[in-house]
């Protein structure tokens, strides 16, 4: 289930009674008249966090049943304390005593990534990308602001019909897909030849040492590129050309982390997000 991100400004709705617990937002409007302690007690906390009030031993410490009842009114996640890169911080998790809700994603666990996205409802609610149409042209022509784009691209979707179409023309689409076996098929012979060629002037132990050193250095460089270069969202220019490039090079892997045909490892992205 994907939960919407709610801004602090939305909590001040005079027609509804919103309260927060940690970074979770609850609409308790219907419960206000039935509150055992009286409606005024809840209304005094309209738009506010009720964590201290519900755990206050001197006044009335609420039972586990009260917390379970509150969960029935959960409607979203509060968009405060936004990290510079929404997918790159563990501080976005709520207290470990509560269900782990990852900031801005609306997910509670890795398994939620495999829940199929309702394409029509998702587009109607978030006004971002229609998964039934090519994605890249929508990013380029959508007129999205950087803030809105980053908020949405870090909310994982699961396309229920295989692999979502990325390119504007069908003939371009095969070039955007990379099955896992393409990488070893393409690079395996190159690595084998390079290893053989280097071994002609080196002893076997030195060849193995150099081979392992190269593997370690490349792994380190690749991790650095993924961890830092691709995730410096605060430095991303706010225009459609850079947003489209960001989506093509990396954003699509956060948006569709379970798509096994995207060019880079969805498994790595999935582990980074959950």
C-alpha positions as CSV (number, residue, x, y, z in Angstrom):
1,X,0.0,0.0,0.0
2,X,1.3,3.4,-0.9
3,X,0.6,6.3,1.4
4,X,0.5,9.9,0.3
5,X,2.9,12.5,1.6
6,X,1.1,15.3,3.5
7,X,2.5,18.7,4.1
8,X,2.3,20.5,7.5
9,X,0.1,23.2,5.9
10,X,-2.6,20.5,5.1
11,X,-2.9,19.7,8.8
12,X,-4.6,23.0,9.5
13,X,-7.8,22.1,7.6
14,X,-10.6,23.6,9.7
15,X,-13.2,21.0,8.4
16,X,-11.2,18.0,9.5
17,X,-9.2,17.0,12.5
18,X,-5.7,15.8,11.7
19,X,-3.2,14.6,14.3
20,X,0.3,13.2,13.9
21,X,2.2,10.5,15.7
22,X,5.9,10.5,14.9
23,X,5.8,11.2,11.1
24,X,2.5,9.5,10.5
25,X,-0.7,11.5,9.9
26,X,-4.2,10.4,11.1
27,X,-7.6,11.8,10.2
28,X,-9.6,11.3,13.4
29,X,-12.5,13.6,12.4
30,X,-15.1,10.8,12.7
31,X,-13.6,9.6,16.1
32,X,-13.8,13.0,17.8
33,X,-17.4,12.7,19.0
34,X,-16.7,9.2,20.4
35,X,-13.5,10.0,22.3
36,X,-13.9,8.8,25.9
37,X,-12.1,11.8,27.2
38,X,-14.3,14.2,25.3
39,X,-14.1,15.9,22.0
40,X,-12.3,19.0,23.3
41,X,-9.2,17.0,24.3
42,X,-8.6,15.9,20.7
43,X,-9.6,19.2,19.2
44,X,-6.9,20.9,21.3
45,X,-4.4,18.8,19.4
46,X,-5.7,19.4,15.9
47,X,-2.8,19.7,13.6
48,X,-0.3,18.7,16.4
49,X,1.7,15.7,17.4
50,X,0.0,13.5,20.1
51,X,3.0,11.3,21.0
52,X,3.7,12.9,24.4
53,X,0.0,13.2,25.2
54,X,-0.7,9.6,24.5
55,X,2.3,8.4,26.6
56,X,1.8,10.8,29.5
57,X,1.6,8.7,32.6
58,X,0.5,11.6,34.9
59,X,-2.6,12.4,32.8
60,X,-3.5,9.2,31.1
61,X,-1.2,6.7,29.4
62,X,-3.0,5.1,26.4
63,X,-3.2,1.4,26.0
64,X,-2.0,-0.7,23.1
65,X,-5.6,-0.9,22.0
66,X,-5.7,2.9,21.6
67,X,-2.7,2.8,19.3
68,X,-4.2,0.0,17.3
69,X,-7.4,2.0,17.0
70,X,-5.5,5.0,15.9
71,X,-3.9,3.0,13.0
72,X,-7.4,2.6,11.5
73,X,-7.3,6.4,10.8
74,X,-3.9,6.5,9.2
75,X,-4.0,8.5,5.9
76,X,-0.4,9.5,5.1
77,X,3.2,10.5,6.0
78,X,4.2,13.9,7.2
79,X,6.7,15.6,4.9
80,X,8.8,17.3,7.5
81,X,12.5,17.1,8.0
82,X,13.0,16.2,4.3
83,X,16.5,14.7,3.8
84,X,18.6,16.0,0.9
85,X,18.3,12.7,-0.8
86,X,15.1,10.9,0.1
87,X,16.4,7.4,-0.4
88,X,19.7,7.8,1.4
89,X,19.1,8.1,5.1
90,X,18.1,5.8,7.9
91,X,16.9,8.8,10.0
92,X,13.7,8.8,7.9
93,X,12.5,5.7,9.8
94,X,10.1,6.2,12.7
95,X,10.8,4.8,16.1
96,X,11.7,1.1,16.1
97,X,8.8,0.3,18.4
98,X,6.4,1.3,15.6
99,X,6.0,-0.2,12.2
100,X,8.9,1.0,10.0
101,X,7.5,3.4,7.6
102,X,10.1,4.7,5.1
103,X,9.9,8.4,4.6
104,X,8.1,9.5,1.4
105,X,7.8,6.1,-0.1
106,X,4.6,5.0,1.7
107,X,6.1,1.5,2.1
108,X,6.4,-0.5,5.3
109,X,8.7,-3.3,4.1
110,X,10.6,-4.6,1.1
111,X,7.7,-6.9,0.2
112,X,5.5,-3.9,-0.5
113,X,7.6,-3.3,-3.6
114,X,6.0,-6.3,-5.2
115,X,2.4,-5.0,-4.7
116,X,1.2,-4.0,-8.2
117,X,0.5,-0.4,-8.7
118,X,-3.0,0.6,-9.7
119,X,-1.9,2.6,-12.8
120,X,-5.1,4.7,-13.2
121,X,-5.4,5.6,-9.5
122,X,-1.7,6.3,-9.2
123,X,-1.7,8.8,-12.1
124,X,-5.0,10.4,-10.9
125,X,-3.7,10.9,-7.4
126,X,-0.1,12.0,-7.9
127,X,-0.3,13.6,-11.4
128,X,3.2,12.4,-12.2
129,X,3.7,9.6,-14.7
130,X,1.2,7.4,-16.5
131,X,2.7,3.9,-16.4
132,X,0.6,2.9,-19.4
133,X,2.5,5.4,-21.7
134,X,6.2,5.9,-22.5
135,X,7.9,7.4,-19.4
136,X,10.8,9.4,-20.7
137,X,8.7,11.8,-22.9
138,X,6.4,12.4,-19.9
139,X,9.3,13.4,-17.7
140,X,10.6,15.8,-20.4
141,X,7.3,17.4,-21.2
142,X,5.6,17.2,-17.8
143,X,6.7,20.6,-16.6
144,X,7.6,19.2,-13.2
145,X,9.5,21.2,-10.6
146,X,12.6,19.6,-9.2
147,X,11.0,19.3,-5.7
148,X,7.9,17.5,-7.1
149,X,10.0,15.3,-9.4
150,X,12.3,14.1,-6.6
151,X,9.4,13.5,-4.2
152,X,7.6,11.3,-6.8
153,X,10.6,9.5,-8.3
154,X,11.5,8.3,-4.8
155,X,8.1,6.7,-4.3
156,X,8.6,3.2,-5.8
157,X,6.0,1.8,-8.2
158,X,5.5,-1.7,-9.3
159,X,4.5,-2.1,-13.0
160,X,2.2,-5.1,-13.1
161,X,2.7,-6.1,-16.7
162,X,6.4,-6.9,-17.0
163,X,8.6,-4.0,-17.9
164,X,7.2,-0.4,-18.2
165,X,7.9,1.3,-21.6
166,X,10.5,4.0,-21.3
167,X,11.2,5.3,-24.9
168,X,9.0,7.3,-27.2
169,X,9.3,5.0,-30.2
170,X,9.0,1.2,-30.2
171,X,12.2,0.7,-32.2
172,X,14.2,2.4,-29.4
173,X,12.7,0.3,-26.6
174,X,15.0,-2.8,-26.9
175,X,18.0,-0.5,-26.4
176,X,16.6,0.6,-23.0
177,X,16.3,-3.0,-21.6
178,X,19.2,-5.0,-20.2
179,X,18.5,-8.6,-19.2
180,X,21.0,-9.8,-16.6
181,X,22.8,-12.1,-19.0
182,X,23.7,-9.3,-21.4
183,X,26.4,-8.0,-19.0
184,X,28.5,-11.2,-18.7
185,X,27.9,-12.0,-22.4
186,X,29.3,-8.6,-23.5
187,X,32.1,-8.2,-21.0
188,X,33.0,-11.8,-20.2
189,X,35.1,-12.2,-23.3
190,X,36.8,-8.8,-22.9
191,X,37.8,-9.6,-19.3
192,X,39.0,-13.1,-20.3
193,X,41.1,-11.7,-23.1
194,X,42.5,-8.9,-20.9
195,X,43.4,-11.4,-18.2
196,X,45.1,-13.7,-20.7
197,X,47.0,-10.8,-22.3
198,X,48.3,-9.5,-19.0
199,X,49.3,-12.9,-17.8
200,X,51.8,-13.2,-20.7
201,X,54.3,-11.0,-18.9
202,X,53.3,-11.7,-15.3
203,X,53.5,-14.7,-13.0
204,X,50.3,-16.4,-12.0
205,X,50.3,-15.0,-8.4
206,X,50.9,-11.4,-9.6
207,X,48.2,-11.8,-12.3
208,X,45.7,-13.0,-9.7
209,X,46.7,-10.1,-7.3
210,X,46.3,-7.5,-10.1
211,X,43.0,-9.0,-11.1
212,X,41.6,-8.9,-7.6
213,X,42.9,-5.4,-7.0
214,X,41.2,-4.2,-10.2
215,X,38.0,-5.9,-9.1
216,X,38.2,-4.2,-5.7
217,X,39.0,-0.7,-7.2
218,X,36.1,-0.9,-9.7
219,X,33.7,-2.0,-7.0
220,X,34.8,0.9,-4.9
221,X,34.4,3.4,-7.8
222,X,31.0,2.0,-8.8
223,X,29.8,2.2,-5.3
224,X,31.1,5.8,-5.0
225,X,29.3,6.8,-8.2
226,X,26.1,5.2,-7.0
227,X,26.2,6.4,-3.5
228,X,27.4,10.0,-4.0
229,X,27.3,11.2,-7.6
230,X,23.8,9.8,-8.4
231,X,22.4,10.9,-5.1
232,X,23.4,14.6,-4.8
233,X,19.8,15.6,-5.4
234,X,20.3,19.0,-3.8
235,X,22.7,20.0,-6.7
236,X,20.4,18.8,-9.5
237,X,19.5,21.8,-11.7
238,X,15.8,22.5,-11.8
239,X,15.1,22.2,-15.5
240,X,13.6,19.5,-17.7
241,X,16.8,18.5,-19.4
242,X,18.6,17.6,-16.2
243,X,15.5,16.0,-14.7
244,X,15.1,13.8,-17.8
245,X,18.8,12.9,-17.7
246,X,18.6,12.1,-14.0
247,X,15.6,9.9,-14.6
248,X,17.2,8.1,-17.5
249,X,20.6,7.5,-15.8
250,X,19.3,6.6,-12.3
251,X,15.9,7.9,-11.3
252,X,14.0,5.2,-13.1
253,X,15.7,2.6,-10.8
254,X,14.2,4.3,-7.7
255,X,10.8,4.7,-9.5
256,X,10.6,1.1,-10.7
257,X,13.1,-0.8,-8.5
258,X,11.6,-4.2,-9.3
259,X,11.9,-3.9,-13.1
260,X,14.5,-6.5,-13.8
261,X,15.2,-5.2,-17.3
262,X,16.4,-1.7,-16.4
263,X,20.1,-1.2,-17.2
264,X,21.4,-1.3,-13.6
265,X,20.8,-3.7,-10.8
266,X,17.3,-3.3,-9.3
267,X,18.4,-5.5,-6.4
268,X,20.9,-2.9,-5.2
269,X,18.4,-0.1,-5.5
270,X,15.8,-2.2,-3.6
271,X,18.2,-2.8,-0.8
272,X,19.0,0.9,-0.6
273,X,15.3,1.8,-0.4
274,X,14.3,-0.8,2.2
